[in-house]
Amino acid sequence: MTLSYKARRWWSLAILLIGLPIYVVASISLLSLLERPPILLELFTYLALGILWALPFKYVFRGVGQKDPDQD
């Protein structure tokens, strides 16, 4: 099943405006439950989580900033 360009734009907007803030709050909340690690390990953890959220949505974000390919 493929998404149209317009559907991918709407989904990417929803992911960025709704999903990403929820992910950030959840990540910070879960990591704050643990004892604070050394600063470099904490930095690496937040960098890894910052990259990890986008991997499942790679297809949705691909080509969204480009001109609509279906429009003539």
Secondary structure, DSSP 8 states (H G I E B T S, - for coil): ----HHHHHHHHHHIIIIIHHHHHHHHHHHHHHS----HHHHHHHHHHHHHHTTGGGHHHHTTTTS--TT--
